[in-house]
Each structure stands twice: as structure tokens, then as C-alpha cells.
Amino acid sequence: MRKYISIGLGFVILIASFFVVKTMISSQNKVKRKAPKIIKTVFINEVQNTDIPIIITANGNLVAKNKIEIFSEVQGVLHVTKKEFRPGTSYKKGEIILKINSEEFYANLQAQKSNLYNTITSIMPDIRLDYPNEYLKWQTYLSNFDFNKTTPKLPEINSEKEKFFISGRNIYTTYYNVKNLEVRLNKYIIRAPYNGILTDALVNPGSLVRQGQKLGEFINPSVYEMEVAINANYFDLLQKGNTVALHKLDRSKTWSGKVIRVNGKVDQASQTVKAYIQVAGKTLKEGMYLEAKLVAKKEKNAFEIPRKLLVNNESVYVLNDSVLELVKVNPVYFKDKNVVIKGLKNGTKILAKNVPGAFSGMVVKEINNDSVAP
């Protein structure tokens, strides 16, 4: 009995195995479905070559174009003037900024004037006898001599004999000593060379001022200069008279300036060239930190694209019959985010945005970037 049961189970297992193997073979013979091919959509722009201004960006601080440091050439006690000698005080041209006590020096000057007057007076009898034709002019000189005014110029000498006579009496030496003291007397009063404002004051009225001591700083607040360092690679682009747009870092205000000087020397350490920009404005102040945009020149027949679209700094992807193609271009100027290129024809379709995994020969579907709302 057991023998027949075992034989029956063997037939069942054999038949089951047959159907399992058949099912597996049938499944392997089924046709595999191909994965659908995905075509990426890309944004494109059409190249329109134009004249693109090359703008160089630089930063710097404003410095007054007319600026002087006030030093004392004489010694004395500082006097009080009509206006307080303090930063922020404004003066008109010719107005007294500082006045130093000159009483002692003035007395010495008067003594020297008296010496000159007495010397000329002492030779008048000799002139009357030896040079009667010249007596009247010397007499007129003494009559017009005023100790409270600037010493007048000596009469004109008409002969060598008279010149030797006057020189032998030491009149020329005495005269020029007096004129020298008169010039020095003017240094006790410091006047404004132009309309301006005091930006620094280092002394107070009543202080003893010494010769060579710095007293303050005076500027003309109407015109300023800004020194900027430009990469030496762009040295040939800088030209005197170029227009410059200046603005604060927050771009709240903008001013217009121009390049007035360009240094001919390249700094060896930084490889930069100094350019100087002149600007005027009522709201400008010395020391303000501004950003400058210098229009160096215009690059003709060029196109501007984002720097991230440039491949290996020499190529860009263009679209040719729905197929991407890598084309070499000529980058002529790099900005912070963009680059100016040349070498593409008008109407060439170029990628407007980066495509991940892009390669030459890739099939894509185009969308004009201008037709897409930002």
C-alpha cells in the first residue's frame, strides 16, 4: 500500500515541477517594455550683439581737492578772533582764521623803519650838494614815508655814481631788512585762502604757539577727489575725462564725477593703478566711502551673459535644431556676475539658464526666456 502512495506522490511532484518550469520560461520570453525617453525643456535667449559699455567698479574715500594743513611760521600767544577757532567753523576768502600776538615783533619793525628813515635823512645834505638833480625825489620819498604803512619802494637810481653812493651808506641793506620784517609780520595773521570750513583745530586762544606747530586743517567743501585702485589689466581702458557714477554702498544717493588724473605707475605689490575722480555735491563730506563705476570704453558687437553659463571660461551652449552644441566664444570682460563675450552671430539661440547634465548633442525642447514671467 505504501508503495503505491509513494509512486502517486512522485507523479504529483513531477507534474507540479513541469508547470513551474513552463511558467518561468514563458515569463522570460515576454517582450520587455522600453523606458520612455525624457526630453528636457530649456530656456533660451537669442543673441543680439550691441555696443556694451565696459564698467570698472572700485571703492574709495573722498578727500577735499582744496585742503591745507595750517602751520605757524612764527611764535607767539594766540589771540581771540571774531569767530571761534573750532571744527565746523566756516570762513570766507580773506577772512582772519588765526591771529598771533605780534606786539614785540611790530616794535622791532618800527625800529628798523626808523633806522632806514634816519639813514636817508642823514645823506640828504650830501645829495643836495653832489647830486642836486636827484635831491627832489629823495625829499619826496621822505615826505611820503609813513611808519604806519608799508615801506615805499626806494626812488629809482639814474646813474652808477648815485648807486654807489646810496649803496655805500648801507641804505639797500637797511631797506631790504625792513621789507623782510614786513613780510614776516603778515605771518602773524592767518587768513582763509578760499571759502571753506575748519575740519580740525589743535590750539585754543591764549595758548603759546611755536614756530612749525600744526594748528589745524582747512578745506573747501565744494569739490572732492576720490582715489581708486584699478587692476593693471584695465590700465589701457582708463582715460582722462571718463564719466564716473558714484553712489553710497546702500545706493540711497548717486553722484556724477569724472576721471581727472590717471597715475602712470603700477603698484608692484598690488598690481593696481591709481585713478583720481573729481566730484561735487552739497551732501558730500570728506571721508565718505563711495563706490565708483567707471565707464572705461564700449565694446562693439558684443553680448552679455551670466558667468555661470560660460563653460571652462571659453565656450557656451547654443541650440541648433533642438540639439545642444558647445561653441567657443571670446570673453572680453568679466564682471562680478556677468561676462561680456564676442563671437556669436545675431539670432543665435543660447541657453538662458544652466541645464544639469548638459552635453554636446543633447536633444532638448526650447522655451524662449523672454516669454516666461519672472
Secondary structure, 3 states (H helix, E strand, C coil): CHHHHHHHHHHHHHHHHHHHHHHHHHHHCCCCCCCCCCCEEEEEEECCCEEEEEEEEEEEEEEECCEEEEECCCCEEECCCCCCCCCCCEECCCCEEEEECCHHHHHHHHHHHHHHHHHHHHHHHHHHHHCHHHHHHHHHHHHCCCCCCCCCCCCCCCCHHHHHHHHHCCHHHHHHHHHHHHHHHHHHEEECCCCEEEEEECCCCCCEECCCCEEEEEECCCEEEEEEEEEHHHHHHCCCCCEEEEECCCCCCEEEEEEEEEEEEECCCCCEEEEEEEEECCCCCCCCEEEEEEEEEEEEEEEEEEHHHCECCCEEEEEECCEEEEEECEEEEECCCEEEEECCCCCCEEECCCCCCCCCCCEEEEEEHHHCCC
